[in-house]
Amino acid sequence: ISKGQVMALPPLVLGSRLDDVYLNAALFVQLLLFFVVIGTRLPYLRQIARDAEHSLNTKRIAKLTTGRKLLRITHALCSTLLVIVYVFLLANDPGAQNQDDNWPIHGGSVGSALYAVCRVAAIMMWVGSTGLVVAEYKENLNSGFSLRLWWILNLCVAGATFAADLVKVVDDHDDHLATYVRLVSFGPSLILGISALFEPDTPSDRAYAGQPLLLAVDGEQQEPMVRATEATASIASKLTFTWISGLLAVGSKRSLEHSDLFELQVVDGTEHNSGILSEAWQREVASGRNSFINAFHRAFGAYFWKTGLLKLINDACNFANPLFINTIVSYIDGKLALSPAVALLCALGMFASNTCLSLAMGQYFWRGYRQSLRVKVAVGQVVYQKALALDHKERQNFGTGSIVSYMQIDAAKLGDSIPYLHVLWSGPLQLVIAITMLYNLLGVSGFAGLGVMIIMLPLNIIIGRKTGKLTMATMAKRDKRVKFTNEVLQGMRILKLFSWEDPMLQELLNKREIELKQIRGNMLWSGLIMFLFTATPVLVTCSTFVLYTVLGNELTAAKAFTSLTLFNLLRFPIIVIPMMITRVIDLAVVHRRLSKFLSAPERPVVDLDAEAKPTHTANNRVAPSDPLEFEGQYFSRSAAPQGVAAVELVGCEFKWPAVKIDKKGGGSGGSGGGPHRSFRKSPP
């Protein structure tokens, strides 16, 4: 080693296997993740133990069955075996001496020290795993979700280590005892990983609804619904959606009834989701910003970005396939020399990549559409509550048609965009990675497709803006038509009295015709967008292949199949990104509309559900026996008893706008600008 030589990272792959340096470093990363598991699991175990000690845990989990006890004992034995394995490897593995060649620095070495640190980290994490299993066993608990995820991660690392050691034995004829010990240690990791996949989950406190959604009618008892099996489903069951197999089996034999359906979980209920959105909006109002999109992100952002991690996994698996295809086709074509073991691992890797891709995509869309429904019910409920609390003048300004549009159309636009919003960052990322891989594969010819996309992008943006303007105009025309329809329905008695049916119908048809013209223009522009979406990928593929052959390059099978795979991956972001531009424009319109509506002045809300007799200033609550002297909106969840009047007016004062007299002697009702005429009914 020459003086002054600096340390450099060893290559990721040595010969035909992963380098031991990275496999050992993964152990240290696992230890850091295990600390996260400990931090999330220990507080729950302490709370369980504290409640049991003071007899406060009324929802004490039932004792483990014999099968579950055997499974927990197996977990403890496997963790203990892995502790023994890493203690042996720390003391007897000759591979520690070989690490010095991988990490030379200034004439010295750090390989053996890093190797020892990683082995000690492995010993610590498996000792902690054993202790955590014992603590859960004492409290009659299944394995925690975070611990099971950590065992699955360990199985992935153990699988990579097992594959590298297998290549050593088959190709390099490594006959050291430590190598065989590492191969055998894959068994306990495999048992823990498989059991983590199929072990049932422990339902949380928010897994089941606290009260039935449908109350009894006329004294009839509502048949209870089935508890959602998703709450106790294992990780494998959630990934493959087998927890719903029972419901599907019933539906294949007969029509499903209400009692066959699962009980709605608390986290999916309207009350829960509207509550967190309403709370987020109140915090936004307190900050003075009054931005609906900020409140929306505060309420649903955490779940949204966790779903984005699944999208990232999906994209990573997507781009792993071209690498495997290029390697396998080159090996079959005889242009790449691989050992049989490595070729088999490439095939298995491609299978695992596509499996992971399918599972991640299923979970991504499941969570996305699930949050979409949550958003729709939350926005609709918040808008409805705001409409009830609006001041009379503000309610007249917005109109019933606009309020219904907020509850239905705006909520639907916001909810429908949730599953695809991640394309805003995923699409450009996929484009960059695909173009980079095409450049490494085809050279400058790969930029031909990029040029086509750059030419098409401004056109897509212009069309997207035009579509956004048409959408705003369509929504305005729809609001006018709905408002006019509601006015006609509300004044139907007067229309019949004066025989105004024909002119009102003609006016309604005219407004509908104007709305249909706007919709027709919007659909024509949407058709142009769809044509460009379909034609762009074809132009990208043709331009790249033509330029590559014109430059005198040979288009081999490996390059052709890999390029076609990359072009196929390019289709989705090229098609969806312009669509998302239009959706973002629509969401900007929804944001402005809802921000303006939710910021409108409202009447104070008084809660009538009170047992004692507090003052009006204490949380705006009054006792049921108190007179309603407060001008505002009164709210109660309790129905009036049978045979008792729901509303009783005693000593009331009625007010209405003063009648304005014009110069011709006619009169018209004011909207609140003039003095009020009042009539007071004295108490009996």
Secondary structure by P-SEA (a helix, b strand, c coil): ccccbbbbbccccccccccaaaaaaaaaaaaaaaaaaaaacaaaaaaaaaaaaacccccccccccaaaaaaaaaaaaaaaaaaaaaaaaacccccccccccccccccccaaaaaaaaaaaaaaaaaaaaaaaaaaaaaacccccaaaaaaaaaaaaaaaaaaaaaaaaaaccccccaaaaaaaaaaaaaaaaaaaaacbbbbbcccccccccccccccccccccccccccccccaaaaaacccaaaaaaaaacccccccccccccccccaaaaaaaaaaaaaaaaaaccccaaaaaaaacaaaaaaaaaaaaaaaaaaaaaaaaaaaaaaaaaccccccaaaaaaaaaaaaaaaaaaaaaaaaaaaaaaaaaaaaaaaaaaaaaaaaaaccaaaaaaacaaaaaaaacaaaaaaaaaccccccaaaaaaaaaaaaaaaaaacccccaaaaaaaaaaaaaaaaaaaaaaaaaaaaaaaaaaaaaaaaaaaaaaaaaaaacaaaaaaaaaaaaaaaaaaaaaaaaaaaaaaaaaaaaaaaaaaaaaaaaaaaacccccaaaaaaaaaaaaaaaaaaacaaaaaaaaaaaaaaaaaaaaaaaccccbbbbcccccccccccccccccccccccccbbbbccccccccccccccbbbbbbbccccccccbbbbbcccccccccccccc
